[in-house]
Amino acid sequence: MARTPLLEQSELPDDYQYLLGEDAMGE
């Protein structure tokens, strides 16, 4: 699903969610 590691999520939860949404779209 998400290619971003948990470490990144902890560093930037806001960005993580944003990136996840873009990745889900196929970006």
Protein Blocks (a to p, Z undefined) as FASTA:
>chain_A
ZZcdfklmmmmmmlmmmmmmmmmnoZZ
